[in-house]
Amino acid sequence: MKRVFKFVIRFFLLLIIAFVIFFFWASSSTLNENEYSKLVEVDQFESPKADSIYSIVTYNIGYLSGMTNNKAIDKSKKLFDDNLKKVQFETKKVNPDIIALQEIDFDASRSYNINQESEIANLGYNYRATSVNWDKKYLPFPYWPISLQFGKVVSGQSIISKYYLKEQERVVLQRVAETPYYRDAFYLDRLAQVVKVVLDKQEVIVINVHLEAFEKETRAHQFNKVLAIFNRYKKDYPTILIGDFNSRARDSDAIIHKIFAMEDVGNAAFNLNLLENTFDTKAPFERIDYIFYTKKSIKYVSGRVLNDFGQASDHFPVFMEFKLK
């Protein structure tokens, strides 16, 4: 009996040790931290012709998983290939000067290790700003089959541009306070990606964000931080705040109403009385993606929600044309 007891103790001790080793391996990163923010210039494409009207798009591409995003199902390579072709086709038609992307995979087994930033930027964008917010060797989703949980995920946000990107700052926003450690270890960083783009010798600040999706209080803290960044830059620069805010325009208590109330800030393709929804793309019912801009330095020309992108993502892009004052 004593020998059996010792065997059981040793077995459970080995099991605990194995779990601890696995946990630290699974939650460890694959990149050095200095690789989480980088600017790349490729010099492959002609510079755009001088034009007083510029265009910008925000697009949460949901790593090109379409309406299967956040669903615990196996995803075929054909799904990703078809969605990439759709995004490339529609992007060529719209031909924006700058694109701010969220939930984009740079190297992830879940999307068959395709660098989605490069595939889209190769449509004619010499300048790419990368900000990684998810770098793991293991992702405990979907819950079944377990085999799908293995494989690295390097994902995040990106700004690609036909115009020179001069600087980038990667700002990590507050995390959900009540999240257990074992879950938090596998959760992504929420970011404000701050890039300085040079348009006709004038420096413009673009702030690309992807705020907390599930916890309202944390999202409010993140928004207030982002708004402080926006307010700091808008004193001296034309400034655009853009991205997936995960804050619902129709929710009167949503933190997004704080910026709606700012008279000196414009909101592209937006009419609260005749709202164009951006989520989801199968049956759009919410507006959570926005382009805000400083009215004193940016003249709004036009804007629209790009429904033609279909279900390549679970979000529709938002488009804006503008001039610099």
C-alpha positions as CSV (number, residue, x, y, z in Angstrom):
1,M,0.0,0.0,0.0
2,K,2.9,2.3,0.9
3,R,4.5,1.6,-2.5
4,V,1.3,2.5,-4.3
5,F,0.9,5.7,-2.4
6,K,4.5,6.7,-3.3
7,F,3.8,5.9,-7.0
8,V,0.7,8.1,-7.0
9,I,2.6,11.0,-5.4
10,R,5.4,10.7,-7.9
11,F,3.0,10.5,-10.8
12,F,1.1,13.6,-9.8
13,L,4.4,15.4,-9.1
14,L,5.6,14.6,-12.6
15,L,2.2,15.6,-14.0
16,I,2.5,19.0,-12.3
17,I,6.1,19.5,-13.5
18,A,5.1,18.6,-17.1
19,F,2.1,21.0,-17.0
20,V,4.3,23.9,-15.7
21,I,6.9,23.2,-18.4
22,F,4.2,23.1,-21.1
23,F,2.5,26.3,-19.8
24,F,5.7,28.4,-19.9
25,W,6.6,26.9,-23.3
26,A,3.1,27.5,-24.7
27,S,2.8,31.1,-23.5
28,S,6.4,32.1,-24.5
29,S,7.1,34.4,-27.5
30,T,8.7,33.5,-30.8
31,L,10.1,37.0,-31.5
32,N,12.4,39.4,-29.7
33,E,10.4,42.4,-28.3
34,N,12.2,44.8,-30.5
35,E,10.6,43.0,-33.5
36,Y,7.1,43.9,-32.3
37,S,7.3,47.4,-33.9
38,K,9.0,48.0,-37.3
39,L,8.9,50.2,-40.4
40,V,9.6,48.6,-43.8
41,E,10.2,50.4,-47.1
42,V,10.4,48.2,-50.2
43,D,10.8,50.6,-53.1
44,Q,9.0,48.4,-55.6
45,F,6.2,50.7,-56.8
46,E,6.0,54.1,-58.4
47,S,5.2,57.0,-56.1
48,P,1.6,58.3,-56.4
49,K,1.1,61.4,-58.6
50,A,0.6,64.7,-56.8
51,D,-3.0,65.1,-55.8
52,S,-4.7,67.3,-53.3
53,I,-7.2,64.6,-52.3
54,Y,-6.0,61.6,-50.2
55,S,-7.8,58.5,-49.1
56,I,-7.7,56.2,-46.1
57,V,-9.4,53.0,-45.0
58,T,-9.8,51.1,-41.7
59,Y,-10.3,47.4,-41.9
60,N,-10.5,44.7,-39.3
61,I,-9.7,41.8,-41.6
62,G,-10.3,39.1,-38.9
63,Y,-7.1,37.3,-40.2
64,L,-9.1,36.6,-43.4
65,S,-11.3,34.0,-41.7
66,G,-14.5,35.6,-42.7
67,M,-17.6,34.7,-40.7
68,T,-15.7,31.8,-39.2
69,N,-13.8,34.2,-37.0
70,N,-14.1,33.2,-33.3
71,K,-15.8,30.0,-34.2
72,A,-14.4,26.7,-33.0
73,I,-14.2,25.0,-36.4
74,D,-11.4,23.8,-38.7
75,K,-10.7,26.4,-41.4
76,S,-9.5,25.3,-44.8
77,K,-6.7,26.9,-46.8
78,K,-9.2,27.6,-49.6
79,L,-11.2,29.8,-47.3
80,F,-8.2,32.0,-46.6
81,D,-7.0,32.0,-50.3
82,D,-10.5,33.0,-51.5
83,N,-10.9,35.7,-48.9
84,L,-7.4,37.1,-49.7
85,K,-8.3,37.3,-53.4
86,K,-11.5,39.1,-52.6
87,V,-9.7,41.6,-50.4
88,Q,-7.0,42.2,-53.1
89,F,-9.7,42.6,-55.8
90,E,-11.8,45.1,-53.8
91,T,-8.7,47.0,-52.6
92,K,-7.5,47.5,-56.2
93,K,-10.9,49.0,-57.0
94,V,-11.0,51.4,-54.1
95,N,-7.2,52.1,-54.4
96,P,-6.8,54.0,-51.0
97,D,-3.5,55.8,-50.2
98,I,-3.4,54.5,-46.7
99,I,-4.9,51.4,-45.1
100,A,-5.0,50.7,-41.3
101,L,-5.5,47.0,-40.6
102,Q,-6.5,45.2,-37.4
103,E,-6.4,41.4,-36.7
104,I,-3.9,40.8,-39.4
105,D,-1.7,37.7,-39.3
106,F,2.0,38.1,-40.1
107,D,3.0,34.4,-39.6
108,A,0.4,32.1,-38.1
109,S,-0.4,28.5,-38.5
110,R,-4.1,29.2,-38.2
111,S,-3.9,31.1,-41.5
112,Y,-1.4,28.8,-43.1
113,N,1.6,31.0,-42.4
114,I,0.8,33.6,-45.1
115,N,2.1,37.1,-44.4
116,Q,-1.2,38.9,-45.0
117,E,0.3,42.4,-44.6
118,S,2.8,41.7,-47.5
119,E,0.1,40.1,-49.7
120,I,-2.1,43.2,-49.4
121,A,0.8,45.8,-49.4
122,N,2.1,44.2,-52.6
123,L,-0.8,45.9,-54.4
124,G,1.3,49.0,-54.5
125,Y,2.3,50.1,-51.0
126,N,6.0,50.8,-50.5
127,Y,5.7,51.7,-46.8
128,R,4.5,49.3,-44.1
129,A,4.3,49.8,-40.4
130,T,3.9,46.6,-38.4
131,S,2.8,46.3,-34.7
132,V,2.6,42.8,-33.2
133,N,0.1,42.3,-30.4
134,W,-0.1,38.5,-30.3
135,D,3.0,36.3,-30.3
136,K,2.4,32.8,-29.0
137,K,3.4,29.2,-29.7
138,Y,0.1,27.8,-28.7
139,L,-3.5,29.2,-28.7
140,P,-6.1,27.4,-26.6
141,F,-8.8,27.9,-29.2
142,P,-10.8,26.2,-30.7
143,Y,-11.4,24.0,-27.6
144,W,-11.7,20.9,-29.9
145,P,-9.9,19.3,-31.6
146,I,-6.9,20.0,-29.4
147,S,-4.5,19.4,-32.4
148,L,-5.7,22.8,-33.8
149,Q,-4.4,24.6,-30.8
150,F,-0.7,23.9,-31.6
151,G,1.2,26.3,-33.9
152,K,2.4,29.8,-33.5
153,V,0.4,32.9,-33.9
154,V,2.2,36.2,-34.8
155,S,-0.6,38.7,-35.4
156,G,-1.4,42.4,-34.8
157,Q,-2.0,45.7,-36.5
158,S,-0.6,47.3,-39.7
159,I,-0.6,50.5,-41.5
160,I,0.4,50.4,-45.2
161,S,0.9,53.5,-47.3
162,K,1.8,54.8,-50.7
163,Y,3.3,57.8,-48.9
164,Y,6.4,57.9,-46.7
165,L,5.9,56.6,-43.1
166,K,8.4,58.6,-41.0
167,E,7.9,57.2,-37.5
168,Q,6.0,54.6,-35.5
169,E,5.1,54.2,-31.8
170,R,3.5,51.0,-30.4
171,V,1.5,51.9,-27.3
172,V,0.3,48.9,-25.2
173,L,-3.1,49.7,-23.6
174,Q,-4.5,48.5,-20.2
175,R,-5.3,44.8,-19.9
176,V,-8.5,43.3,-18.3
177,A,-7.8,43.5,-14.6
178,E,-9.9,40.6,-13.4
179,T,-8.6,38.0,-15.9
180,P,-7.0,34.9,-14.3
181,Y,-3.2,34.6,-15.0
182,Y,-3.5,31.4,-16.9
183,R,-5.9,33.1,-19.4
184,D,-4.1,36.4,-19.5
185,A,-0.9,34.7,-20.5
186,F,-2.5,33.7,-23.8
187,Y,-4.4,37.0,-24.4
188,L,-3.4,39.6,-26.9
189,D,-2.1,43.1,-26.2
190,R,-4.5,45.9,-27.2
191,L,-2.6,48.5,-29.0
192,A,-2.6,52.1,-30.3
193,Q,-0.4,52.1,-33.3
194,V,0.8,55.7,-33.9
195,V,2.4,56.5,-37.2
196,K,3.6,59.7,-38.8
197,V,2.9,59.8,-42.6
198,V,4.2,62.6,-44.9
199,L,1.6,63.9,-47.3
200,D,2.8,66.6,-49.6
201,K,5.6,67.6,-47.2
202,Q,3.1,67.8,-44.4
203,E,3.3,65.4,-41.5
204,V,0.0,63.7,-40.5
205,I,-0.6,61.5,-37.5
206,V,-2.6,58.3,-38.0
207,I,-3.6,56.4,-34.8
208,N,-4.7,52.8,-35.5
209,V,-6.5,51.1,-32.6
210,H,-8.2,47.8,-31.8
211,L,-9.9,48.1,-28.4
212,E,-11.1,45.5,-25.9
213,A,-14.0,43.5,-27.3
214,F,-15.4,41.7,-24.2
215,E,-15.0,43.9,-21.1
216,K,-16.7,47.3,-21.1
217,E,-14.8,48.9,-18.3
218,T,-11.4,48.0,-19.7
219,R,-12.5,49.3,-23.1
220,A,-13.4,52.7,-21.5
221,H,-10.0,52.9,-19.9
222,Q,-8.3,52.1,-23.2
223,F,-10.4,54.6,-25.1
224,N,-9.5,57.4,-22.6
225,K,-5.8,56.6,-23.1
226,V,-6.3,56.7,-26.9
227,L,-8.2,59.9,-26.7
228,A,-5.5,61.5,-24.7
229,I,-3.0,60.6,-27.4
230,F,-5.3,62.0,-30.0
231,N,-5.8,65.2,-28.1
232,R,-2.0,65.6,-27.6
233,Y,-1.2,65.3,-31.3
234,K,-4.2,67.3,-32.7
235,K,-2.8,70.5,-31.3
236,D,0.1,70.4,-33.8
237,Y,-0.7,68.0,-36.5
238,P,-3.6,66.9,-38.8
239,T,-4.6,63.8,-36.9
240,I,-6.7,60.8,-37.8
241,L,-7.9,58.3,-35.2
242,I,-9.0,55.1,-36.9
243,G,-9.8,51.4,-36.2
244,D,-12.0,48.9,-34.5
245,F,-13.2,50.5,-31.3
246,N,-15.6,47.6,-30.3
247,S,-17.9,50.4,-29.0
248,R,-21.4,50.5,-30.3
249,A,-22.8,53.7,-31.8
250,R,-26.4,52.9,-30.8
251,D,-25.5,52.2,-27.2
252,S,-26.1,55.5,-25.4
253,D,-23.7,54.5,-22.6
254,A,-20.9,53.5,-24.9
255,I,-17.6,55.3,-24.4
256,I,-17.5,56.2,-28.1
257,H,-20.1,58.9,-27.5
258,K,-17.4,60.9,-25.7
259,I,-15.7,61.6,-29.1
260,F,-19.1,62.0,-30.9
261,A,-19.7,65.0,-28.6
262,M,-16.4,66.8,-29.6
263,E,-17.3,69.6,-32.0
264,D,-13.8,69.9,-33.4
265,V,-13.7,66.2,-34.4
266,G,-15.2,64.8,-37.6
267,N,-16.5,61.2,-38.1
268,A,-16.3,59.8,-41.6
269,A,-19.2,58.0,-43.3
270,F,-21.3,58.5,-40.2
271,N,-24.9,59.6,-39.5
272,L,-26.3,58.5,-36.2
273,N,-29.9,58.8,-37.7
274,L,-29.0,56.8,-40.8
275,L,-26.3,54.5,-39.5
276,E,-24.1,52.4,-41.8
277,N,-23.2,49.2,-39.9
278,T,-19.8,47.6,-40.1
279,F,-20.4,44.3,-38.1
280,D,-21.1,41.6,-38.8
281,T,-20.9,41.1,-42.6
282,K,-23.5,38.4,-42.8
283,A,-26.3,40.5,-41.2
284,P,-24.8,43.9,-40.3
285,F,-26.3,45.1,-37.0
286,E,-23.6,47.3,-35.3
287,R,-21.3,50.2,-36.0
288,I,-18.0,49.7,-34.2
289,D,-15.4,50.8,-36.8
290,Y,-14.7,54.5,-37.2
291,I,-12.5,57.1,-38.8
292,F,-12.2,60.3,-36.7
293,Y,-10.3,63.4,-37.9
294,T,-9.4,66.9,-36.8
295,K,-11.7,69.4,-38.5
296,K,-9.4,72.4,-38.2
297,S,-6.7,70.8,-40.3
298,I,-8.5,68.2,-42.4
299,K,-11.3,68.8,-44.9
300,Y,-13.7,65.9,-45.3
301,V,-14.5,65.1,-48.9
302,S,-16.4,61.8,-48.8
303,G,-16.8,58.6,-47.0
304,R,-18.6,55.3,-47.1
305,V,-18.7,51.8,-45.6
306,L,-17.3,49.4,-48.2
307,N,-19.9,46.6,-48.3
308,D,-18.5,45.2,-51.5
309,F,-15.7,43.5,-49.5
310,G,-18.4,41.0,-48.4
311,Q,-17.6,38.2,-46.0
312,A,-13.9,38.2,-46.4
313,S,-13.9,39.3,-42.8
314,D,-16.6,39.7,-40.2
315,H,-16.1,43.5,-40.5
316,F,-16.7,45.9,-43.3
317,P,-14.0,48.5,-44.0
318,V,-14.7,52.2,-43.7
319,F,-13.3,54.6,-46.4
320,M,-12.6,58.4,-46.3
321,E,-11.4,60.9,-48.8
322,F,-9.9,64.1,-47.4
323,K,-7.8,67.2,-48.1
324,L,-5.3,68.9,-45.9
325,K,-6.1,72.5,-45.0
